[in-house]
């Protein structure tokens, strides 16, 4: 038979079947049934049973409520949603079962506790909506208040998702059926939502505005629905508590360089392809930010380079200034050490998750911002420092510098802030002294010399008067007890102080909490000022990061023009940092009206991909406002960076390597403009040789004839180099190779002209393939080169060549001699004794 408690649990649980229900019981959150089994497995909790003696055997697992946060975070990170059910009345006041209700829902996209989030990445919740033939995607980070929306076509939707990396996506049922399988494979949690009725009115009411014109979404139904849907969901998860959101920001894609998900991945802009961390990415090279906010903003910049030349040049000017002003730069950078994550601290305040250390962090950040402003005042023109000064003073006057993490333990508020608090502290700390003062005062007032104030557990504090002095007792004394030789009394004053002494600790804690929360409420009023300050400090942090990176790596300021695109001594920013020692081989690139399409040939491992990637990365760096790794860079503004690099099956859609390759190339062809930069690596190799050659040739011709974009096409199809004779704008380049003493050395230098061979067998040698395979490969290559003139090549014909066995033996002898020559070249004759030299000669003679 179900108990009243379990009836209450079941009644609440039925509305939250898809959630792990944290059910508050005293000092614990308890989970029952399947929730308990999941919690036991994921959290490593001991699974017990409830009502076992009644034969019910209900699975049970519990955690202390005061240490619940890491457990909630672990469940959410494992893909579960958690509903927090609290006791909503004091058990002492309850008539029957204590009232309980769900007060918060935590999902991967609505998690508030920043201690369990990556400080250098946003924690986005996204929503995709389709309306009036348009797709819109809204996304927000409730910990920072960022709320953005954009329109995009179906082809770019997955790229946008890949770019922002949301932890959770909201979809209607129909969109889940269409995109659900792809999004699942991106390891993003999906939640089903329905349309918000009168979405426009809902948004206007929430933001307290009369029109959506000010946000730029008026009349854009898909955007309005996407924004309303995500906001409605978050408010439901937070039970309509206040959010950090200030406004809706429309992403105007025409202001930013378009970078597809494949380009982000291929160029390893914000994470590498091996373990998906930032190590070895462009972000890893550029991010020397002191603040988490700076790192997050830099990541956003890298994914959306600018198309606004004036803003780019402003950043260049700032970087030049910081490079020259060494002392000032280092002073600002040191001050940034004491700049905390304003966005997320403010989020904690708004969600009432803040503690004393958080508020002091805001105070210290304000102090540092004053110092930074004094060093670089023109960057703070939009900041209201009068308000910030008031906030700093208020926090400093109220809050102790070493305020604890817990806001329910007291020891946060300074003396002199509140007279009642000071009195309570005085009573708690000096209770005995106060009672002695009362005792002395009562003796003097009554004339009873032996009057004493005493205490016991039954009556508390009381005045004891001997029988001989009964006639001197004032009428205001209240008799409490008669003894054989004395009477015991209380007074209103003693009773008042007794109450204060006994309850002073609890009252102090509660009063401090009220004062602290009033301070937090005051800070909330100025969230817009804090966000403006946060953005300014993050921008300065990024500029200093760019300046330091430029100085450390010898970067230069780019220039932009419309006539030509030229980078001299271009270097790959990541590769040169990884190899170090200034050993990276730099190269040039040049485009103009008569040089638009580069066909790049050369062996594998020779540096073709690195060369192409560095051109794209330099364009990205230049258009986020960074200096670049080169001796000079005169660039055109690039509107899109489109790449097809590498060969792999698409695990998201189940497509083969060749289908993925053709799909990506089709997307490039269909979206590229004259101002785009196209990077193609070995397109066509996923099919037969002649099919691939035909496709590669046709793609090249189409780009030249119809798009005329700046393009680099790396290929092993040497036949493509013949296109240079057909098109004025096509130019052949190759990786320089040096052949010496039977060995191949890749010089990694780009020179004019096409390569006449791929050196694949030489690469195989370097990779350490057995000599028998190398010899067989050489044999087949010779046969292919002969047969190529006569028809289709076959791997299975028995080729007979006159004296082939002699040739094979001769090649073995040559290999053997080359090994001996290498050994001789490495001998240090200056430090060799005559005996050692003679022994070496004998050894070589025997081996030959």
C-alpha angles and dihedrals in degrees: 000000000000117000121228089254093054090046088056091047093051092047091055096039094056089069092050104042094142093052135077100243115220100202113197115228111170108296094352141071107223127199124199140197115348091356089060092049092050092046091048091052099042099036099034093240125158110256112222134165135248127215090010091151089059091053094249098112097192113188110244137185127169144184132195109265093225092060099038099112099083090046092051091048092050093051092047092048088052089059101261129127119227128209115200112214113191135188102254097193135045110265088225090061096043120115100206120330116016114253114251135179140166109265102174141017120207121202131165091264097043100045112139103184103098092187087077098044130085104265092208097051134058121246100223130191111197136194127197119202133179120205137147092005091304135108119216129183123199122187136178141179108215091197093061103024095238109152117177138166136188140176119233140163123250093259092059097041097092090045090056091048091049090049098054096034097211118200092216134020127202115216137172114239092257093051091047089057089051103041105013098099093051094046091047089057090053086062093242121142115239126211123187118231137175132223118283112237113243092000094184093056090045091057094044091051093048095049092036094232132135097221139021090223091097090061094045096239101100109136093006099118099184091052093046092050092047092050095045092047096052093043092049090051094050093047089051091050091049094040091240094303117154117284132207092235113124105173146339115265117204114214106226101204092194088071095056139060111257111238118178125216091252090053092049088051098041095048092042090226100165103006138015125250096235106063099354093242124129093251109114094015130115088250088057090056097046103036108096091135118146094207130062089225090057091051092050093049092047090054089053091049093053092054093048112035116189132260093192108100095192092057091046091052091048088058091048090052091051092049092050089050092051092046090056098040096065099163094044091047093053092046091053091045092052090050089052087064086074096046109105131199098284095180095056095037088055089048090055090051093050092047091046092241094118128118135193093272090055093053091047088050088057090049093050090047090054089051092051091047090057090054092047091048090055089055097044108016098166091068092061102053093119096048121101100221093174090067092043090052090052091049092048092049093047094050091045092050095048110031128066113234092233096046110162128245093249118074092196099064102065124223091113106100126073124235116264094036097100126016094210090052091049091050093049091049090049090052093047094046098036104026095131092049092051092051091050088053090052090047092052091046093050092049090053094044095048100031090231102140097189096046110136136186111221138172138218134165094250103050101017114211117002143159116248119205125183119240091249091063099045092112090061096056112116120235090243091070114098114216113231105165140006120216130185093260105015147033126227123215141175131208131204089249094053092045090051093050092044089057091048094047095047095043100030096104094053092042092048091051092048094046092048089051091052092049090047093050091048088054090050091050089052090052091050090062090067100046091126091057090051093049091051089050091047093053092048094050091046090052091051090047091054093047091052089048089053092047094050092046090049093051095044094048102034096246122172135217111259124224126212128218138154100232107064145001114222132162118181120203092358116191134192104248095211101039094048090052093048095050096037124179092094090270097130113121110230125210140189132240129193134186131171137141091297097037109054107129126048120196105201120197132177143109126304112267090026096109106263095131092044090052094051094044093050091056090053093044092050089053090052093047091049093051096049087056100259129133114248140230102257141087089247137355125195105176145176120227108263117212097190135017108207122183140178107186131155133008124257139133116260105247090188097061102018092241123152123248093259094046090051090049094050092044092053093046090049090052090050093048093048096048106033122108134191088268095053128105113226123196117188121179120192095329111185099030093111093078138040118315097252095041089050093048092049092050094045091050094048092048091051092050093048093052091049096045101038110022108023092197123160101268140177118194116188112197147160090212097102089183088074089070087074088072088076087073091052101045127044093208095054117092129185122225131171141189109257114243127192120207113197133160091352093307133107123228119192106218093189090219120135114226135169119271137048128282116246096205140023102225089220093150091051089053089050089054091052089050090058102247113168116272092241090061091046092051092047090049091051090050093051093045091056090050092048091051089055096042093047088076093053107040146287114002118238128198093200106052118108102243115201120197127180112254092359091143089054090050091050092051090047090053090051089052091049091051090050093049091048090055090053091047090053090052091051092047090055095052114113098219093179091065099036122108120224090249092053091048092051092049091050092052091049090050093051092046091053092048092050 
